[in-house]
């Protein structure tokens, strides 16, 4: 590989896709059919546009947020490509998330608790994408202290634990995050094979978008991924039963979003059954819940009783 191409990768990693594109265009004169150069130029064009738009934003948080949000669009851009190149993608990821991180680091003194938690979450996300998993975990733990019970924060923490090889803790946290609020979780930013394998399997069943996020915890239980459980506190048990009651009434409405409510209710039933097992409750109570699962979805019922 020529010195120009190597220099271009260095520029991309440092967040300078425009300069990198100039070098690559020069290299392309001598290697007109080089698919890696052509692909890298396309990636540069994508991020040059993003950075031009971000440059017009006055707020550091908005700029950092824009880079993170555009990463999702970039993944869709990649999905349309017949071929991608790992060296390019590594350089782009480093450039994008180091640029976003610089924006979030400018906001370290933020006093508003809610905004501070979100800044810490995004800071942790950037460190994770850059491969600094321990630093990412520290940021995410601080974010969790500032804003407990955030599904988005807990899912990112779980991903970090999985990437660090601490699978047991990762399973506990992923299960928790997808129980709290699946719709707040951003699967595009989750990197560990533990969760990505599960998401792929659920997607292969034909689910996408909001429905996919609701079905992930259901199949996480059935496929033995969300198997590490914790003891529920009395107030959590009461809240779980209340939510089940509310969802059971909601799903009776003909105008409800049944495609979302069905997996959500099944997951709630799974949590209640786990509580009954841990508390050594009467078997008849568990059988009643299992029957409700059968009424909702016979395929899930068959997989569960196996």
Beta strands, then each sheet from edge to edge (+ up, - down):
end
